[in-house]
Amino acid sequence: MFADDTGIFQPKDIFLELLGNDTREDGSDTGRILMELFDVLDTPEGDRQTGLSGELNAFPYVNGALFAGRLRTPVFDAKMRTLLIDACRHDWTGVSPAIFGSLFQSVMDAKERRAKGAHYTSESNIMKVIGPLFLDDLRAELDRLIARRTGREGALLEYQAKLSRLTFLDPACGCGNFLVIAYREIRRLELDCLKALYPTQAIDAVLLSRVTVEQFYGIEIEEFPARIAEIAMWMTDHLANNEYNEAFKGNTARIPLRHSAHIRHADALDTDWSSVVAPEQLRYIMGNPPFVGAKFQTLEQRAEVRAIAGLGGSGGTLDFVAAWFIKAGQMVSANPRIRIAFVSTNSVSQGEQVAQLWPILFDRFGLEIAFAHRTFAWGSEARGAAHVHVVVIGLAHRDNEPAEKRLFSYPDIRREPIESQHGALTAYLFDARGVTNRHLVVKEESRPINGAGRIVIGSKPIDGGYLIFDANERRDLLQSEPDAAEFIRPYVSGEDFINGGGRWIAALQSASPERLRNMPKLMDRIARVRRYRSGEIPAKGKSKDKMKEPGTSSRSLASTPTAFHVTVLPKRPYLAIPEVSSERREYVPIGWLAPPTIPSAKIRLLDGATLWDFGLLTSRSHVAWTAHIGGRLKSDFQYGIGLNYNTFPWPDATPAQRARVEQLAQAVLDARAAHPTASLADLYDPDTMPGDLRRAHHALDLAVDKLYRPAPFASDRDRVEHLFGRYEALVNPLATSGVKANRRVARRDDRKPKPDCPKM
């Protein structure tokens, strides 16, 4: 249908006429006619059977094995024939070959798509990659050459030759969207070059074209999209030729096909990329590798990442996409002129993966960040498109890095970015001006490096939910077994803490056997915990077909069903920090809880915390550190003790400054207390946050900011760039001895004890 409307078949509409005139209305012979046509298209004119009908013989030979191979003859009926003819009547000249990726994603099973990490890229997102990677520079160079007054013709001819020498590899090419758009844009640059060279001359521009699909290489693990990519490149070539013909009033088509893109059907991680294209011939590596987090990888995928990264052990927690960065780095080691740009999940630029991946890229391969798009929301033209947040990262060898690094930031992740220029960028995709070592990464710490008190996670029962009670279950239990009351304690997860909600847990660590045996309903719960941990029954409320094989920790606890896996039973008020909090909130909602409330493992708690602790941890400075350095669960903040808290650079303060922060921290609590019926979710929703609470936070932020430096911060990125320098001073004081950094931190041992919870 595409060939029928775009001039590959001459005269136009011969395919439509073949279907309309040479097939029966009931569709009974439509499949046979199509198979005969495919055979004709795959046969040179001189080798065809002499008895062919004139209609079939009018079709040209299309080589390149596009129509090779025998297919099962499809059985049509009248309705199918009508639908096919209606589709042929559509004008296919405006169809972009890039739609195939979207179509292919739309028909993929959602589970299969997730397992393979297959997410096809929209044209707008492709331009975010290829624009700063090569297209913007090539366009600017052409504009300069066209504006020249002397030596213009020779320079333009050399420019055209340069375009013909460029080579491109997409090592996860799918249906070829990146290759298609890149080829189209390179051909358009060549067309503009030819227009400048021959502004008034009648030339056969297609014959003068030197850019071909043979400059483009791809690797794709699935055969069907690999074949689609080949066809899409041929279609793009033909559309480009049509643009040349229209510009110069020509009528040339490249049929039979003489050139083909090099698409390797193979596993990119198990393939030597230099066998696809020699590194010394390659100029650009680009694409959108699969997104599969460490927790969702198959054993085979994890083994591939481990082997490629060379991290030993489990291979860390690297996302599947990290392996493509490392393989690309290997190619750059062989040819430092190669440049790289990938779309990636934003996990590679935040959280624990940074310390695992970036030392490999920086130190092993000598790469630097040439440009980057900070986190933005994924956009795709496909039905069922991925709901993920991504970054684009462009890399160059430090011997060939650009002097100015381009950074695209998104004040609104669903809108257009703002571009800025920088001398160097960190692995976290912000300016490196605040540090002496731009390759610095924040590593998880087992204890605070800043002199602060230690934070721990809450209780982790591994009980399948059988020790946990909702309000109705608790009421029923206590009505029949009132002696259980002393063991049933409030139980709060991060979600409960933020949104409110009543749950209780049976804390039986101190319960004697004889007392438990007198409470049969509670004993039934205990028996279910043992059976759950042994793998005999599913978790509470789950069906048996959803059961998972119990882990070692679970099985080892089966013999002691009243014990938790992790037991944390605070004896005094504690500061609670939810593990996960929505990215929409300007502040992570933290606050105090007190015994007998038991925090779950989804709560991080600071026992015996003070208003000073609360003031710093609820400040914008700490939120900025959490947002830029810490990990994420989907797009939400995921608060890690080793990464968010233990590494945070606490400021020094005079007694007067501390008192001021504590006063303002109490003002935040007072503003919350003025809305007693509101949950923390209500209070910290950006659309419903009360004005008095917002003002209280703002005053606290200003006071904390001044502890770091006198000048105000322009943004959270400004804050974290300053904090990054403070962090460097803590972990590497010798390297920053010339940098003014206050590293004295008040020790918790020197603080006056405050046994009571602050006024809430």
ABEGO torsion letter per residue (X at the ends): XAAAAAGABOBBGAAAAAAAAABBAAGAAAAAAAAAAAAAAABBAAABBAABBAAAAABBBBBGGAABEBBBBBBBBAAAAAAAAAAAABBAAABBAAAAAAAAAAABBAAAAAAAGBBBBBAAAAAAAAAAAAAAAAAAAAAAAAABABGAAAAAAAAAAAAAABBBBBABAEAGAAAAAAAAAAAAAAAAAAAAABAABBBBAAAABABBAAABBBBBABAAAAAAAAAAAAAAAAAAAAAAAAAAGBBBBBOBBABBBBBBBBBAAABBAAAABBAAABABBBEBBBBBBAAABBAAAAAAAAAAAGAEEAGEABBAAAAAAAAAAAAAAABAABBBBBBBBAAAABEAAAAAAAAAAAAAAGBBBABBBBBBBBBBABBGBBBBBBBBBBBBBAAABBABBBBBBBABAABBBBBBBBABBBAAGBBAAABABAABBBBBBABBAAGBBBBBBBBBAGAGGAABBBAAAAAAAAAABAAAAAABBBBBBAAAAAAEEBBBBBBAAABBAAAAAABAAAAAAAAAAAAAAAGABBBBGBBAAABBBBBAAAAAAAABAABBABBBBBABBBBBBBABBBAABABBBBBBBBOABBBBAABBBBBGBBAAAAAAAABAAAAAAAAAABBBBEABBBBBAAAAAAABBBBBBBAAAAAAAAAAAAAAAAAAAABAABBAAAAABAAABBAAAAAAAAAAAAAAAAAABABBBABAAAAAAAAAAAAAAAABAAAAAABBBBABBBBAAABBBBABBBBX
